[in-house]
Amino acid sequence: MYKLAEAAGSGGRTWRAYLSTQPGESEKRGLSARDRIGLGPWYNANGELIASDLDDLDLSPNIVKRTAVDENGNQVKGRGDKPNEHDILTGSKNDGTAYFPGEESDRTCSNWTSSGEGSGQVGHHDRHGGGNTSWNSAHGSRGCGQEDLTKTGGAGLMYCFAAD
């Protein structure tokens, strides 16, 4: 993530992945994606405001197909594109929090260490698909390997936020 940001000219900032983790056996809760990324505001690589603060990010973020860009400002493929790669890994519930033990099966590909078995919760950056418009919690992936993520409708991408 840091190398991509630096190569795109966005180095010198603290970048954090919007990924939740699930708790281990001795923990009561995992780390929530929303708690990792700072307080905002956040902008995409083209300088467009995505959200001014955590409330805005939860309730009405400017995350749609047009504003979902990679570190170079290129639009991420979504509904209507070939291939559709709108699944973005988050491991999170709709409010950006982690799943609790027993609440759901693993939604984090074994806390982002598995590239095979398991599932990762994904959102749809373009807010389309299956009647679910959530940018951060639409459904689980078919598996954790690149082939499974591609079959599900993604490319193994994640949201990254600069927490300055």
N, C-alpha and C positions, 0 to 999 in steps of 0.2 A: 504494500500500500504506500509506504513512504517513498520507495523508489519510483513508483508510478507518478506520485505527486511531484517529486523533484524533477523528473524528466519532463513533466508538463509545465514546469515553471512555477509550481505552487509549493516549493520547498520552504523551509523556514517557519512553517506553521505546525501545530500539533494536530495530527489527523487521528481520528478514532473511528473504528468500524461500528456501525449500528447493528450490533449482534448481541443478543441475550445469551446467557448461559443457564444451564440447569444445575441445581445444587447437587453436591456429592452426598454420600451417605451421612456424613456428620453435620451437614449444613441444612439450615431451615429454608433458605431460598437462594436462588441463583442471582447473577448480576443482570440487571435490566438494561437493555440497549439505551433507553432514554437517560439513564443515570451515567452513561459513559461519555456523552457527547457535549457536555457543557450546557450553558444557558441560552445560547443564541446571541444574535441573529445568525442565520445560515444562508449562504448564497451558493448557487451552482457555479460551475466553471465559467459560465458566460456572464456572471455578475447579476443574475436574476435572483431576487429575494425568494427563498423557499419557505422560511418561517422566521418570525421575529423572536419567538421564545417557545418554551416547551408547551404552553397552552395552545398556541397557534399551530405548533407541529402536531399536536394530538387532534385538534378540532378541525382545522381547515388549512393544511399546508398546501403550498403551491407545487405539489408533486403530481404532475400529469405527463403524458407522453412528450409534449413539447419542451418541458423543463427538465426531463430526465436525461441528463447528458453524462458522458464519461469525463475523465480527468482532463481531456483535451477539448471539451466542449462539443463533442459529436453526440448526436442523438442516439440513445439506446433503442434498439429495435423493439417494437411492441405490436399491438393489434394491427393487422393489415400488412405487416412486413414479413418477409421470408428470410430467415426463420423468425418467428415470434420469440423474443427473449425477455419477456416482461417479468418473469419470476425473479425476484431479488431476495436473497437469503437474509433473514432477520432473526429467526428463532424466537419471535416475540408475539405477544397478544396484541390486540388492536391499540391498546394504550401504551405500547412500547415496553411493557413489563415482562419479566420472565415467567414461565410456567412454574407452578408449585409442584412439589413431589406428589405423585398420585393424581394430580389434576389431569394430566395427559401423559402419553408415552413420550419418549425423548423427541423433542422438536429441534434439537441442535446438532444433529450428526455427531453425537457423543462429545458435546462441547467443542465442536469444530475440529475434531481430530480424526474422524472417520472419512475415508474416501470410498466406502463400500456400503456396508449395511447401515440401516437407520433411515432417518428422515429429518429434513430441515424445514421449519416453517418459512414460507415465503410470502411476500406481498407482491402486488402488481403495480409497477411504476406508472402504468398507463391507466390504471383504475378500471380495467375491463377484464371480463372473463368469469364465467360460471356464476354470474349474478352477484359477485363479491367485488366491491369497489375499494377494498382496503389496500392502501399503499404498503402496509407493513405486516399484514396477517390474513392472507387469503386462503391458503391451504398448505398441506405438507407436501414435500417432494417425494418422488417414487423411490428415492435412494439418495446416497451421498456421493456417489462417483460422478465424474463429469458426464458420462453417457446417460445416467439416470436423470441428472439435472437438465440435460438437453431435452430428453424425452418428455419431461414434465412441462417444459416451456421456458427454460432459462438457459443461462450460460455460466452459472456459478458466480454471478456478480453479487456485490453487496453495496449498501449505501455507506459512504464515508463522509464524516462531518469534521470540519476544522474547528477545534475547541480552543479558541484564543482567549 
